[in-house]
């Protein structure tokens, strides 16, 4: 990451140094996950679509602790492995939008709320900005080489209401709470990095 681009990491100290934590990352480009893996202050175990585990990349991703997910239904094996990461005090990385999009946290899936409420782990919002910039690209599908990519970590917060309930209503309320925190962090990150007038392009 540091050889090909110029990552600027802000707020990494906000990530708890130990114990379970969930890193919730906006997702506008394929490089967002690898960028965070290469710059986070702790090893991160991401939930990644199983289609990415092909060829030599598959054993590599598995070797560094990434979790493959079958998105065609509820992948109970992946859910169990993800909860295992948290119960072991690890850091779990999730793209709460489920797939690449605008990268603005506008549409969240319920998975993040489930993991947060079930495990009790705090969520740290992460904004990756600049990864989807198109101007100056030499390689299709990648940000311009040596361009700046900002990785901004936010303050950890609890998704649940403290009751420990995992009912549908409780998870829906947690999802709303999460979206409010993530959207506010993204706006703060854009102001902090001077990107508020140049929203991400996809």
N, C-alpha and C positions, 0 to 999 in steps of 0.2 A: 504493500500500500504506500509506504513512504518513498519507495523507489520510483514509482510510476506517477504518483500524484503528490499533492502537498496538503495532507490532512492537518486541520487545525482543531485540536480537541479542547473543548471548554466545559468546565464543571465536572470533570471526571472524579473529583474528590467527593462529589455528592453520592456516588455509588457506595453503599455499605461495604466495608472492607472484608466482612465475613458474614456468614449466615445466608439463608435463602433470599433471593431477590429476582424479580422479573424485570427485564429490560424491554419496554414497549417501544418499537421503532417504526417511524413512518416509512413507507415503501414506495418510491417512485422509480427505482432503477435496480437492475440485477446486482449491482455492485454494493448496494446498501449493506447487505449481510456481511460479506467479506470485509468491507470497510470497518464495520463495527468490531468484528472478530479481531482485526489487526490493530485496533486502537483502544479497545476497552481496557480498563484497569484490572479486570478479572477475566479468566477464561469463560466464554459464553457458549452454552449449548442451545443451538437454534432448532426450532421446528421447521423443517424444510420439506417441500413437496418431493415425493419419492422419485418423480421424473428427473430430478437433478442428480440422482445417484446412479449415473450411467458411466460406463467405461472406467478409466482409472480414477475418475473423480469420486466414484462411489466409495472405494476402500479408503481414500484420503479423508472424505467427510466423516465416515464412520470412525476412522482412527483418531480424529480430533474431537470426537464426542458429539457430533451432530445427529439429530433425530429425524429419520425419514417418516413422512406422513402420507397416508393414502387419503386424498381429499374427496374421494367418491362417496365416502360415508364416514361414520364415526370410527376412527382408527383407535380401538381400545389399547392396542399395544403401544402406540405412540403416546397416548394419554398417560398410561402407566409409567412409561419411561420418563416423561416430562415431570410427573409428580415425584418420581424417584430422584431426579436432579435436585428438586427443591427440598425434599425430605433429607437429602444428604448435605444440605447447606450450600448448594451450588447456585449459579446464575443461569436463568432460563431466558433465552431471547425469543420474542414473539413479534410477528408483524400482525398487529390486531386487525388490519384491514383484510387480511387473509391472502391477498395477492397484490401485485403491482397495480397502482392506480395513480391518482393525483398526488398521493403522498401527503394528504392534508387531514387525515384521521376523520374524514367526513362520514365514513360508513364502517362501523366496527362490527365484528362478529362476537358471539358470546363466549368464545373460547378463553379469551384473556380474563374475563370476569370469573369464569369457572375456576381457572387455575389459581387466581389471586384469592378468591373466597375460600376455596377448598384448602389451600396450603397456608393461608394467612400471611404469605410473603408480601412485602411492600413492592410497589411498582415504581420504577424509575423511568420517566419518559425520556426518549432520545429522539432528537431531530437530526437527520442527515440532510444537509443542504448543499446543493451544487453538483450532486452526483448525476443529475439528469440534464445538465447543461449541454446543449447541442452545438453551440457555436465553437468552431475551431477543432472539431473532432477530426482525428486522423484515422481512427479505427472505429468502424461502425459499431454502435451499441455500447461504446465506452466513453466516459467523459474525456475531454481533451487532456492529453498527457501533460503532467506538471501543473494542471489547474488546481485551484484550491477547493477542497471539500471540507465543510465545517461539520463537526460532530459535536452536538451540544447536549449535555446531560442535564436533566432537571432534578428538582427536589423529589425524594421518595414520598409516596403517599399510600394510604391504605384504601383498598377498593370497597371493602365490606363496611357494614354499619356497626360492626362490633358484636353482633348477635351470633355470628357463626352460621346463620341459616343459609341453606343452599336451594331454596325454593325458586321457582321460575320468577316470581315477583322480586325476590331478593337479588337474583342475578341480573334481571332487567334494570333494577335500580342501580346496581353496581356498574353496569355498562354505561348508563347515563353519567354517573359520577366520573367514571374513567374518561369518557369522551370529553367532558368539560375540562379535566386536568390536562389531557393530551393536547387539545385544541389551544388552550391557553399557553401551554409550554411552547408549541410551535410558533405562535405569534410572538412570544417573548424571544425565542431563538432567532427569528427573522429580524427583529429589531436589534438584538445584540450583535448580529453579524453584518448588519447593514443590507440585508436582503429583503426587507419588507416591501420595497418598491419593485422587486424583480422576483415574483413568485416562481416556483419551480416549473420547468417545462417538461412535458412528457411526450 
